[in-house]
């Protein structure tokens, strides 16, 4: 599972990639302290943004891959 952020008038930025068999991998500038991933099963994942501020304004996307 891949989680992306798209701030207004900007391109997509990868936040984190997660899988059922390894730890979450956060891109530079992002952390679990801010973007918490909860993966309850292979087909259900939730990202929670903690302590939301105005700078978090964006559209967020998830994408899945079975590879």
Secondary structure, 3 states (H helix, E strand, C coil): CEEEEECCCCCCEEEEECCCCCCCEECCCCCCCCEEEEEEECCEEEEEECCCCHHHCCEEEEECCCC
